[in-house]
Amino acid sequence: MIYAIQILDGEFVKIGFSSNDDVEARVASLQTGSPFKLEPVFTITGTLRQEQTVHALLSRAFHRIHVPTPPNEWYPGRVPMFSGFLEYLRYGFEPGIAYLENFDPTLKLPGKKGDHGNINKWPSARRKIEYNAV
């Protein structure tokens, strides 16, 4: 399974993989080394290879918006690009990847200065998501 776990009310979010489908067991194993309370956000079906793909595409997306990529899989959860990605990843690997592959930092939401990731302007991503949601 691919999971998302947060600390500090979403300030940082870890994307990871576990061969065990019990997210609570994974949280418990990570909690021993963390001074912060870990909270599961969601899990999706996925493989280690898919989780590695997520990290590679996140690295590229963060590079495009000039935000350093964390070395430990804990991402800044309040960056709009990352928040948008999480919303699509909740529906599965393919929608999350479609969001990252089509992410364009030059597109902005109307009326929101500096907000990246308006996927509604990307017809190809919308088609992929609609296709995979059926």
C-alpha positions as CSV (number, residue, x, y, z in Angstrom):
1,M,0.0,0.0,0.0
2,I,1.0,3.6,-0.5
3,Y,0.2,5.8,2.4
4,A,0.2,9.4,3.5
5,I,0.9,10.3,7.1
6,Q,0.9,13.8,8.6
7,I,2.3,15.7,11.5
8,L,1.5,19.1,13.0
9,D,-2.0,19.2,11.4
10,G,-0.6,18.7,7.9
11,E,2.5,20.9,8.1
12,F,4.5,18.0,6.9
13,V,3.2,14.9,5.1
14,K,5.1,11.6,4.5
15,I,4.4,9.6,1.4
16,G,5.6,6.0,1.8
17,F,5.1,2.4,1.0
18,S,4.4,-0.7,3.1
19,S,3.9,-4.3,2.1
20,N,1.7,-4.6,5.2
21,D,-1.8,-3.3,4.6
22,D,-2.2,-2.2,8.2
23,V,-1.6,1.6,8.2
24,E,-1.9,1.7,12.0
25,A,1.0,-0.8,12.3
26,R,3.1,1.4,10.0
27,V,2.2,4.6,12.0
28,A,3.2,2.8,15.2
29,S,6.6,1.8,13.9
30,L,7.3,5.3,12.7
31,Q,5.9,6.9,15.9
32,T,8.8,5.4,18.0
33,G,11.3,7.7,16.2
34,S,9.1,10.8,16.1
35,P,8.6,13.5,18.7
36,F,5.3,14.5,16.9
37,K,2.0,12.6,16.9
38,L,1.7,10.9,13.5
39,E,-1.7,10.7,12.0
40,P,-2.7,8.7,8.9
41,V,-4.2,10.7,6.1
42,F,-5.1,8.0,3.6
43,T,-3.9,4.8,2.0
44,I,-4.2,3.6,-1.6
45,T,-3.4,0.3,-3.3
46,G,0.1,0.6,-4.8
47,T,3.5,-1.0,-5.2
48,L,7.0,0.0,-4.2
49,R,7.7,0.9,-7.8
50,Q,4.7,3.2,-7.9
51,E,5.7,4.9,-4.7
52,Q,9.2,5.5,-6.1
53,T,7.6,7.0,-9.2
54,V,5.6,9.4,-7.0
55,H,8.8,10.6,-5.3
56,A,10.5,11.1,-8.6
57,L,7.6,13.2,-10.0
58,L,7.3,15.1,-6.8
59,S,10.9,16.0,-6.9
60,R,10.5,17.4,-10.4
61,A,7.4,19.3,-9.5
62,F,9.0,20.9,-6.4
63,H,12.0,21.8,-8.6
64,R,9.7,23.6,-11.0
65,I,8.3,25.8,-8.2
66,H,11.7,26.3,-6.7
67,V,11.0,24.5,-3.4
68,P,13.8,22.2,-2.2
69,T,12.8,18.5,-2.1
70,P,13.1,17.0,1.4
71,P,15.6,14.2,1.7
72,N,13.5,12.1,4.0
73,E,10.0,11.8,2.2
74,W,8.4,14.4,4.5
75,Y,7.0,17.0,2.2
76,P,5.8,20.5,3.1
77,G,2.0,19.8,3.3
78,R,0.8,23.3,2.8
79,V,2.5,24.0,-0.5
80,P,-0.5,24.4,-2.9
81,M,1.0,22.2,-5.6
82,F,1.5,19.4,-3.0
83,S,-2.0,19.9,-1.5
84,G,-3.5,19.6,-4.9
85,F,-1.5,16.4,-5.6
86,L,-2.7,14.8,-2.3
87,E,-6.3,15.5,-3.3
88,Y,-5.9,13.6,-6.5
89,L,-3.7,10.8,-5.0
90,R,-6.6,10.0,-2.7
91,Y,-8.4,8.6,-5.7
92,G,-5.5,6.3,-6.7
93,F,-2.1,6.2,-8.2
94,E,-3.2,7.2,-11.7
95,P,-5.0,10.4,-10.8
96,G,-2.1,11.5,-8.6
97,I,0.4,10.8,-11.4
98,A,-1.8,12.6,-13.9
99,Y,-1.8,15.7,-11.6
100,L,2.0,15.7,-11.3
101,E,2.7,14.9,-15.0
102,N,0.5,17.8,-16.0
103,F,1.5,20.2,-13.3
104,D,2.4,23.6,-14.7
105,P,3.6,26.3,-12.2
106,T,2.7,29.1,-14.7
107,L,-1.1,28.3,-14.4
108,K,-2.7,30.1,-11.5
109,L,-6.2,29.9,-10.0
110,P,-8.2,33.0,-10.8
111,G,-8.1,35.5,-8.0
112,K,-5.5,33.7,-5.9
113,K,-2.1,35.1,-6.2
114,G,0.6,32.5,-6.4
115,D,-1.7,29.5,-6.1
116,H,-0.4,26.7,-8.4
117,G,-2.1,23.6,-9.8
118,N,-5.4,24.4,-11.4
119,I,-5.8,21.1,-13.0
120,N,-9.2,22.1,-14.5
121,K,-7.2,24.0,-17.2
122,W,-5.5,20.7,-18.3
123,P,-7.9,18.8,-20.6
124,S,-5.5,15.8,-21.0
125,A,-5.2,15.3,-17.2
126,R,-9.0,15.7,-16.8
127,R,-9.5,13.0,-19.4
128,K,-7.1,10.6,-17.7
129,I,-8.8,11.1,-14.3
130,E,-12.3,10.6,-15.7
131,Y,-11.1,7.5,-17.6
132,N,-9.5,6.0,-14.4
133,A,-12.4,6.9,-12.2
134,V,-14.9,4.8,-14.2
